[in-house]
Amino acid sequence: MKDLLLYMAQNLVEHPDRVTVEEFEGDPIVLELRVDPEDMGKVIGRGGRIAKEIRAIMKSVAQRKGVRVSVEIMD
């Protein structure tokens, strides 16, 4: 799941080399997404729409695998 989040974020931003994802095991699995400060708006989107959709996709994938996931966008 970490790779999926990394792939999605890198395709949204201007600086894909500065995108990192850290995964913390637990229930739920926590994925921390970090991007370049200039790209923060592109990952969050107007009114948080893109961030909401990223979380929805990740929760859907996690549900199919029988786990829970939480995506946190770090600044």
matplotlib code that plots the C-alpha trace (Angstrom):
import matplotlib.pyplot as plt

x = [0.0, 2.9, 4.0, 0.5, 0.4, 3.9, 2.9, -0.3, 1.5, 4.5, 2.1, 0.3, 3.3, 6.0, 8.8, 8.3, 11.8, 10.8, 7.8, 8.3, 5.9, 6.6, 4.6, 3.9, 2.5, -0.5, -4.2, -4.8, -1.6, -0.5, 1.0, 2.7, 3.0, 5.5, 5.9, 7.8, 6.1, 5.4, 3.4, 1.3, -1.7, -1.6, -1.8, -4.5, -6.6, -9.2, -11.3, -9.3, -10.9, -7.8, -6.7, -10.1, -10.0, -6.5, -7.8, -10.8, -8.7, -6.3, -9.2, -10.7, -7.5, -6.9, -10.5, -9.8, -6.7, -8.6, -6.7, -7.4, -5.3, -4.9, -3.2, -1.7, -0.4, 2.5, 3.8]
y = [0.0, 2.3, 1.9, 2.8, 6.0, 6.9, 6.4, 8.5, 11.4, 11.4, 11.8, 14.8, 17.0, 19.1, 17.6, 13.8, 13.1, 14.9, 12.6, 10.2, 7.8, 6.2, 3.2, 2.5, -1.0, -1.2, -1.1, 0.9, 1.0, 4.7, 6.0, 9.4, 11.3, 14.1, 16.4, 19.5, 22.6, 24.0, 20.9, 20.7, 22.4, 19.9, 17.0, 18.5, 20.2, 22.8, 22.3, 19.1, 17.2, 15.4, 14.4, 13.0, 11.0, 9.7, 8.5, 6.9, 4.9, 3.8, 2.7, 0.7, -1.1, -1.8, -3.1, -5.6, -6.8, -7.0, -4.3, -0.7, 2.2, 5.9, 8.4, 11.5, 14.3, 15.9, 19.4]
z = [0.0, 0.6, -3.0, -4.3, -2.2, -3.4, -7.0, -6.7, -4.9, -7.3, -10.3, -8.7, -7.8, -9.6, -7.5, -7.5, -6.2, -2.9, -2.1, 0.8, 2.5, 5.9, 7.0, 10.7, 11.5, 13.8, 13.7, 11.6, 9.5, 9.4, 6.2, 6.5, 3.2, 2.9, -0.1, -1.0, 0.6, -2.9, -3.8, -0.7, -2.4, -5.3, -2.9, -0.7, -3.5, -3.3, -0.2, 0.5, -2.3, -3.6, -0.1, 0.6, -2.6, -1.9, 1.5, -0.1, -2.6, 0.1, 2.4, -0.4, -1.2, 2.5, 2.9, 0.1, 2.0, 5.3, 7.1, 8.1, 7.0, 7.8, 5.5, 7.1, 5.0, 6.9, 6.4]

ax = plt.figure().add_subplot(projection="3d")
ax.plot(x, y, z, "-o")
ax.set_aspect("equal")
plt.show()
